[in-house]
Amino acid sequence: MWTCLYLQVRGIHSSTRLLKKAPVRVKGKSGAEQRWITRQINDPFVKAAHLQHFRCRSAFKLLEIDDKYHLLKPGISVIDCGAAPGAWSQVAVQRVNSAGERPDSTRGHVFGVDLLHVVPLPGANFLSNRDITSPATHTELQKLLPEAYADVILSDMAPNATGHRELDHERLVYMCLSLLELAEKLLRPGGSLLCKYWDGALTHKLREGLSRAFQDVKTVKPNASRKESAEFYFLARTFRKTWI
Ligand SMILES: C[S@@+](CC[C@H](N)C(=O)[O-])C[C@H]1O[C@@H](n2cnc3c(N)ncnc32)[C@H](O)[C@@H]1O
């Protein structure tokens, strides 16, 4: 069903290109803000997210990646790092059946962590106002996770962008590298990690770090990720415990 919804979005995408709305003019907004509003209005993934009750368009990135690589299965435990506003957690809840909507399937668990407040979602356990890089958050998660382990760690985390591309890239790389510490404590051997990064000079450092801890690391760029953006994802599979 989700694959079907995703394909529908792709359908919307091609048709809206023909119906693209002219740039909007909103009084009191800067040029950059006007461009952002115009882009949102014309974005088929924004429209589809609204129609399908996702909290934001990023849901389609995870849907597409998961349709291809099948990370999320009923019954598994997932940690969603940088979960706010909660669209990836919505996808994870559906796919691991943590709200128990499919009584014939095993029930999984979704734990979302964010520096910000995350509005509650049935089937997800949100740790709002927490830093995922903090050992205190790791301990809290360890106590909550069944058997103290997660099967999948998702990270769509991003620092507040400064506008300096290289600086933002470096900050996100170090945030992603800190997820290796989280994995060492809480990821089951054989588990997977999906993390967003912005491409730049230190991308190779992140890939090397992930490759030491996981057997298989690949770069993924879903269609919902804007072509012009430096955003990519590393999908790291088959975690080797005690890789340090
Ligand atoms: C792009 S948003 C995530 C969107 C989310 N995947 C969704 O689908 O709704 C990035 C989030 O990362 C969070 N974040 C950044 N640094 C963090 C940290 N150290 N710990 C937890 N969350 C963090 C931000 O607060 C922000 O809400």
The ligand as an SDF file (V2000), in Angstrom:
LIG
                    3D

 27 29  0  0  0  0  0  0  0  0999 V2000
   14.9750   17.5530    9.5260 C   0  0  0  0  0  0  0  0  0  0  0  0
   14.3710   17.4410   11.1510 S   0  0  0  0  0  0  0  0  0  0  0  0
   13.8360   15.7600   11.2320 C   0  0  0  0  0  0  0  0  0  0  0  0
   12.5320   15.4950   10.5240 C   0  0  0  0  0  0  0  0  0  0  0  0
   11.9550   14.1500   10.9110 C   0  0  0  0  0  0  0  0  0  0  0  0
   12.7600   13.0770   10.3440 N   0  0  0  0  0  0  0  0  0  0  0  0
   10.5470   13.9690   10.4320 C   0  0  0  0  0  0  0  0  0  0  0  0
   10.3450   13.2090    9.4680 O   0  0  0  0  0  0  0  0  0  0  0  0
    9.6460   14.5690   11.0050 O   0  0  0  0  0  0  0  0  0  0  0  0
   15.8720   17.4080   12.0840 C   0  0  0  0  0  0  0  0  0  0  0  0
   15.6590   17.3510   13.5820 C   0  0  0  0  0  0  0  0  0  0  0  0
   16.8990   17.0010   14.2110 O   0  0  0  0  0  0  0  0  0  0  0  0
   16.8360   17.5130   15.5240 C   0  0  0  0  0  0  0  0  0  0  0  0
   18.1580   17.4500   16.1710 N   0  0  0  0  0  0  0  0  0  0  0  0
   19.2810   18.1370   15.8360 C   0  0  0  0  0  0  0  0  0  0  0  0
   20.2930   17.8260   16.6770 N   0  0  0  0  0  0  0  0  0  0  0  0
   19.8030   16.9210   17.5600 C   0  0  0  0  0  0  0  0  0  0  0  0
   20.3520   16.2320   18.6810 C   0  0  0  0  0  0  0  0  0  0  0  0
   21.6400   16.4200   19.0550 N   0  0  0  0  0  0  0  0  0  0  0  0
   19.5660   15.3890   19.3950 N   0  0  0  0  0  0  0  0  0  0  0  0
   18.2710   15.2030   19.0110 C   0  0  0  0  0  0  0  0  0  0  0  0
   17.6940   15.8200   17.9610 N   0  0  0  0  0  0  0  0  0  0  0  0
   18.4330   16.6740   17.2510 C   0  0  0  0  0  0  0  0  0  0  0  0
   16.2900   18.9190   15.3110 C   0  0  0  0  0  0  0  0  0  0  0  0
   15.7760   19.4440   16.5020 O   0  0  0  0  0  0  0  0  0  0  0  0
   15.2320   18.6670   14.2290 C   0  0  0  0  0  0  0  0  0  0  0  0
   13.9530   18.5440   14.7940 O   0  0  0  0  0  0  0  0  0  0  0  0
  1  2  1  0
  2  3  1  0
  2 10  1  0
  3  4  1  0
  4  5  1  0
  5  6  1  0
  5  7  1  0
  7  8  2  0
  7  9  1  0
 10 11  1  0
 11 12  1  0
 11 26  1  0
 12 13  1  0
 13 14  1  0
 13 24  1  0
 14 15  1  0
 14 23  1  0
 15 16  2  0
 16 17  1  0
 17 18  1  0
 17 23  2  0
 18 19  1  0
 18 20  2  0
 20 21  1  0
 21 22  2  0
 22 23  1  0
 24 25  1  0
 24 26  1  0
 26 27  1  0
M  CHG  2   2   1   9  -1
M  END
$$$$
